[in-house]
Amino acid sequence: MLFSSSIFLFLFLPLVLFLYYLPLRGWREGQNLFLLLASLAFYAWGEPWFVLVMMASILINYAFGLWTARNKRTGKSLFPPVALAVAVNLSVLFVFKYLMFTLGILNSLGASLTLPVIRLPIGISFFTFQALSYVLDVAMGKARVQRSILDLGLYISFFPQLIAGPIVKYGDVAEQIRNRQENWENFSAGCSRFLIGLSKKVLIANQVAAIADRAFAMDPDALTTPMAWLGALCYTFQIYYDFSGYSDMAIGLGRMFGFRFLENFDHPYASTSVTEFWRRWHISLGSWFRDYLYIPLGGNRVEKSLHVRNLLVVWLLTGLWHGANWTFLLWGFCYFVLLYLEK
């Protein structure tokens, strides 16, 4: 169910807002349970079976969170629960997103493995990273363990940022799950932000996409230089206004329910360097890799060779996060080279 679809705009969203603010007004437990059920229904609309994967993720990470908190409280090692949480979450992501790619590589090297046809659950990269954020934030002391599985389920499955982000770290919204503020100021600001995002998506991204698609579909012999440049520029604006539009809609929807999500874009095309660009583009993904991978590896507070390794690991994995294909690995490697040369 797309945010720009008629079923969302004229049925799902009005119904959810009506039930949230009228029958459930002032009853936080009921509101959270309702939003959880609404979010699962939102996901099941397009992925009726894969909603079970999300529910399993909620259950598993709830258990890992309790285990991590208990070890932290009793002075035991945090390595077993954290390592297992990372392994389990990434294994699920690997099976759905990278198994076919890996088997294809092995077959190209001489193996004769059967390639299964595995459908990719929508948004699995986003909600897997959010689930991991919960366990890691508990382990790092950035947030307290969540004793309510329903509240944790709401954090992982909340429909505004479920499909296309931004990636919301648990520590940033932990207190808001129970103590958020719903008022007319937040609601009206959320509506305005949602309409801005919807306009970006429908009035700009969808329109320039038609030109970009036509240019990229043309026969190379018939493609003129002006048309090639026009297609490239239209695609540049398409990808920005589409992605930032969805982020605006997600932030606006969250605001309507009293949640304040961090920004995901900050005028990235105004950047004057590659480093600055990645501080402005898909901010939530960059901060996730920074907090949970780059800094734990040592960041830039290590000798030069290790710093180079850290950059390489982060950018290769950033490329893979975007998709299971050699082109995404190459894309990540190119950004590693550019950032290395710049630094």
N, C-alpha and C positions, 0 to 999 in steps of 0.2 A: 504494500500500500504506500504509494508515493505521497509526499506532503502536498504536491501540486495536483493530485487527482481529485475528482469530484467526490468520490466516496469518502475521502478523508476530510475535505473542506466543508462538505455540506451534511455529513452524517456522523462520522466517527468523532471528530473534534468537538462539534457542538454538543453531542450527547455526553461525552466524557466531561466537558466543562460543566454542563448542567448538573450532572450527578455529583461531581466533586464539590461544587460550590453551594448547592442547595440542600439535598437530602443529607450529605455527609459533612456539611460545614461545621467546623469546630471539633470534629471527632478525628484526631490525628491517626489513630490506629486504623479506623475505617477508611480514611482517605488513602493511607499508604497501601492497604490491602486492595482497595479498588484500583489504584494506579498500577499495582503489580498485575492484577488480572487483566486490566485494559491493555497493558504493555504486552503481555503474553498473547492476548487476542490479536493485537496489532501485528505481532510477528507471525502468528499462526495463519493470518489471512493469506500470506504469500508462501509460507513455509509450514504447512500443517504438521509434518512429521519432524522437521528440524527443531521445532519448539521443545521437543524432548531433550535435544542436545543442550539447549540453553538451561532447561530445568536441571539437568544432570550437572552442569557447570555450577549452578547455584548451590546445589547440595554438596558437591565435592569441595568447593572453596569455602563454604561455611564450616565444614569439618576441619579443613586445613587451618582456617583462622583460629578455631578453638584450640587446636593442637599447638599452634605457634604461641598463642597467648598463654597456655598452660606451661609450656616449656620456659617462656620468658619469666613467668611468675615464680617458678620453682628453681630457676637458675640452671636449667638444662640447656643443652646445645640447641640452637635454632636451626642448625644445618639440616637435620632430617626432614622436618615438616616443610621448610622453605624449598629445599632441593626437590623433594617429591612433588610439591605443588607446581614448581616450574616445569618439572618433567611431565607431569600428567597433563597440564594445560597445553604445553607446546606439542605433546604427542597427539592430542585431539586435533589441534590446528594442523599438524603435519599430515595426519591421515586424510583430512578433508581437502587440504589446500596444496600439499606438496608431494603426496605419495605418487601420483601419476607422473609428475615431473621427474621424480627420482628414479622410478622404474624405467622411464623412457631413456634416461641417461645411461642406466645399467645395460639396457638393450642395445644402445648405440655402441657400447664397449664390448659387445659380444654375447651378452646374456640373452636368454629366450624366455622372458617373463611375460605372463599375460597381464595386459594393462586393464585394470578394472575401470568401469565408468562410475566415477564418484561425483555427485553433484555437490557444489559448494554452497553451504548455508550462507544466506545473506548476512553480512555484518559480523561474521565469526571472528575476523581479525580485531574488530573493535571491542566486542564484548569479552573476548578472551583476554585482551590486554587490560580491560577494566577489572576483570576477576583477579588477574595476577596482581594488579595494583593494590587490591584490598589486602591480600596476604602479605605482600612486601611492605606496605605501609604499617601494618600491625607489627611486623618483625622489626622494622626500623624505628618504631616508636612514634610515628607520625600520626597515628590514629589508634583509638581503642578498639578492641575486638567487638564485633557486632553480635550481640546475644540473640537478636531476633532474625530468624532465617527469612521472614517475610520482608523485613527492611533491607536486608542484604540483597534479596531477590529484586527489590525495587531498584536498588542502585545498579545492579548488573543489567537489568532488562528494560529500564525506563525508556519509553518509546521515542522521545524527542531526539536523542543522540544515538539510537540503537543501530541505525542503518548506515549512516555516513559520518558519524562523529559529531562534535569533537570527542576525543578520548578523555573521559572525565576521571581523574585520579581520585581514589577514595578519600584521601586526606583532605581534599579540597571541598568535599560536600558532606563529609560524615556528620557534622553537626546539623546540616540543613535537612537531613532525612526526618528528624523529629522536631527541629526548632526553626524551621523556615518561616518567613513572614509573607502571608498573602494579603495584599491590599490593592486598592485601586491604582496606586502609582505603579506598582510592579506589573499589574495586569495590563494597564494601558501601554506601558513601555514594552512589554512583551508582545502585544499585538502589533505595535509599530515596527518592532524589529522583525517579526515574522513577515509582515507585509513587504518590508524592504528585501528580505531574502527571497520571498516568492517572486517579486518583481525581477530580481537578478536572474532567477532561474527561468521564468517564463518569457519575460520581455527581452532579455539580452542573450543568455546562454543558449536557449533553444533556437533563437533566430540566427545567431552567428554559426551555430552547429550545422545548420542546413547548408551554408556556404562552404564550411570546412569539409563536410562530408562529400559534397560535390567535387571539390578540388582534389581530395585524396582518392576519389573513385575514378578520376579521369585517367585515360591511357597516357603513359609518359610521353608518347610521341605527339599527343595533342595538347599537352599541358604547356602553356606559355609561362614565361618568367613572371609577368604581373599576376597571373592566376595562382602560381605557386606561392608567391609572397602573400597574396590575399588569403589563401587557404591556411598558411602557417600563422598569420596574424589572427585570423578568426578562431583557429584552434587555441591559440594562446589566450584569447579572451573567453572562449567557451569554457575551458577547464577552470579558469579562475572564477568566473561568475557562477558556474554550476556548483563548484565545491564550496565557495564562500557563501553562496546563496543558501545551500543546505545548512551550513554552519550557522548562519544568521537565523534561519527558521528554527533550528534546534535550540539556540540560545533564547530566542523569543518564546518558544513553547515552554521551555523550562521556567522562564520568568513568569509566565502566566500562572504556573502552579507554585510560585514562590521560590524556585531554585535559581541560583546565580551561577552560571557556568562561565569559565574563563574564556577569553577571546581565542579564536583559532586563526584569524588572519589580521594583519595590520599593514595594509597597503604594500604588499610585497613587491609590486612592480616599480615602486619608488626607491628600491634599495640601490645602493651604490657599490655593493660588494656581494660576493657569494655568501659570506658569513652572515651579513645583515639580512640577505634574502631568506635564509633559513631560520632567522629569528622572527621573521614576519610571516612565513608561509607554513601552514599546517603546524601551528605552534604547539598544539597538544601532543602530536606525535614526536616532535623534536624534544619537548620537555620530558616525555616518557622515556625515550632512549637515554637522555642525559641523566635523569635521576636514577634509573634502574639498571643501566648498563655502563654508560660512559664513566660516570663518577665512581661506581664500585670497582671498575677496572683500573682506576687511578687518574682518569681524566688527563689533564695537562700537567699535573703535579708529579710527573715521573720523568725519567730520562727520555731523551728525544726518540730513541728507537721504540720504546714502549708507548710513547704518545702517538707515534705513527701507527703502531699496531692497533691502538684503541680507536683511532679514527677509521682505519680500514675495517675493523670488525663492525663498528657501528653503522657505517655506510653500506657495507655489503648486506647486512641484516635489514637495514632500512629499505634497500632495493627489493630484497626478498619479501618483506612485509607487504609491498605493493602488489606483488604477483609472482606466481611460480613460472618464471620464464627467464631465459638467458638475457633477454633484453633488459629486464629489471635489474639483474645483477650488474650488467654493463653500465646501466644508468647510475646505480649506487657507486660503482667504481669510478666513474667519471667525476661524480661530485667529490669523492675522496681525493682524487688528483687535484681538482680545482681548489679545494679547501687547503690541501697540503701546500700547494704552490703559493696560495694567498698568505697562509700563515708564515 
